[in-house]
Amino acid sequence: MAERRRTVGTETWYRLREWDKGQAAAERLAAQAIQAEGYKSVDPSHPVGGPDGLKDIVCSKDGRKWVGACYFPRGEQKFSSIEREFKKDLKGVAKNKASGLVFVTN
């Protein structure tokens, strides 16, 4: 039986914490968040999956190239797990000759 929708204001929080939509949907959501923060030319690298060369998204801000990375694990994570993923994704800045990294996590 399908779970009933929450009606007390926690629906978004719960759906983000218990992310079950996969990497492609996470990248699309991250691209929308990045665009809302003023980044331009937001382009998900492989919105349907595949190798991405240490970048989930390529975008620009203030005339500079940025790479975006998203990490949407299921369930609450320890900071060390998120930090480890961030450090791995940070390598994409040099590899893709970008000015910086936009890191989006749930």
N, C-alpha and C positions, 0 to 999 in steps of 0.2 A: 504494500500500500504506500502511495506517495506521501511524503511528509507534508504536513500542513504548513502553509506560509506563516511566518511570524508576524504578529501585528503590533508589537510593542516597541518598534523602532530598532530592532537588532538584526533585521534581515540582511542588510548590506554587510555589516560586521561579520556575521556568521558565514555568509557566502564567500567573503574574501578569506577568512581564516581557514575554512574547510574547502578550499579551491579544488574543484573536480572537473574543470573544463579543459584541462590540458594546456600545453605550451603555446599552441597557435592562438588560442583565445586569450591567454595571458599577454602575449605580444601585442595583440590588437588592442586590448584594454590599456596596456602601458603606452602604446602609441597615442591613444586619445588623451591620456593624462599628460604626456610630454607636450603635445600640441596645446593643451589648455594652459600650460606654463610658459607659452610664448615661443617655443621652438618651431622652426619652419621646415618645410620640405621633409616632413616626417615620413620615412619610408621603411616599413618592416622588411628586414632582409629576406626572410623565408616565412611568410605568413601561414604556409601550410606545412611547415616542417622542413628539415634538411640541415646540412652543415652550414654554419653561419659565419665562420671565420672570426670568432670572438666578438660578434656584434649581433644583437637581435634587431636593432633599429639603427638607421643612419639618419641624422637630422642636422640642422644648422641653427645657430643663434649668433647674432651680432657678427655675421659674416664668417663665422668659423664652423668647421665641421666637428660634429660630436657623434659618438656612438652611444647607443642605448642598450641596456641589458635589463632583463626582467627575471625575477626569481619568485615564483609563486608556489612554494611547497604546500602540501596539504597539512593542516594542523599547525599549532603553535610551535615555533622553533626556538632553540637557544640562540643567543646573540652570536656565539662562536660559529654556528652553522651559516648564518647570514653573512658574517664577516668573511668566512672562507670563500663563499660564492662571490662576494664583492671583489675580493683580491684576485680571484681567477678572472673575473670579467674586466677588471682594471687593466689587465694585460692587453686587452683589445684596443686601448687608446694608442699605444705605440705601434701595434701590428697594423692598424688601419690608418695611421698617420692623422689622428684626430687631436683636437684640442682638449677634450675631456670626456668624461663618462656621465651619463644620466642613468642612475640605477633605480629601478622601480621594483618594490617588493610588496607583498600583501601583508 
